[in-house]
Amino acid sequence: MKEGKTYSVEFSKLSNDEMTLYYGQRDSSEKMNWKQADQKFETPKPKQVSPKEYETIIISGHGRYADTTTIAMKNISQEENNKMQQEAEQDAKISNKVYNPIAINQFGWINSDRLFKSDAPKTTLQFEIANKVEEVNYVNVYLVFKDIKSVMQSTYYFYDNKTEKNNFDNIPVGTTVQFLAVCYQHEKILAVLTDKMQVKQIKTRS
């Protein structure tokens, strides 16, 4: 997309929370990283539907006056008014189910979401894979947040004779989570979902 150019997108309104635009980029391990944009979604103002007594009509000329136009007013019957109101109210209901159009400046992955904020202290969640390297050597690990219906992704793999992994940082203490680990090894899909657990902070002695 050329610099300075945008295209307009309408997102369905699924929540009354403050929603923000995110752009997604995959890293070298194909993990999706979401970068917050400085754009927030705005809820359209409810459309007001008011009855009309007259309708403007345009009458084009004919014959020797073909190049003329007449603007006139036509009385609207109660039946016509009721029908117009019903159509306007239906249009208003549909338009209120989407956010105001937002300008997108790049193609690819885009997302409408809310930024999760917590005043709780943060900690790092570490994990280990119990299987031997010959059993599994590349695992996608997901941290599932039950309260906010969201996930974080990490990887666990064996490379250059050592195990590499990324722990989950900045996790609010007190949050309820589960670990989901998935891998494809020896032509089989292996997966495990842990029980729900509450994040606690372990105090270390100095």
Beta strands, then each sheet from edge to edge (+ up, - down):
strand 1: 7-9
strand 2: 20-26
strand 3: 32-40
strand 4: 54-60
strand 5: 69-75
strand 6: 102-104
strand 7: 109-113
strand 8: 122-125
strand 9: 138-145
strand 10: 150-159
strand 11: 162-165
strand 12: 168-172
strand 13: 176-185
strand 14: 188-193
strand 15: 197-198
sheet 1: 1+ 6-
sheet 2: 3+ 2- 7+
sheet 3: 4+ 5-
sheet 4: 8+ 12-
sheet 5: 11+ 10- 9+ 13- 14+
sheet 6: 11+ 10- 9+ 13- 15+
end
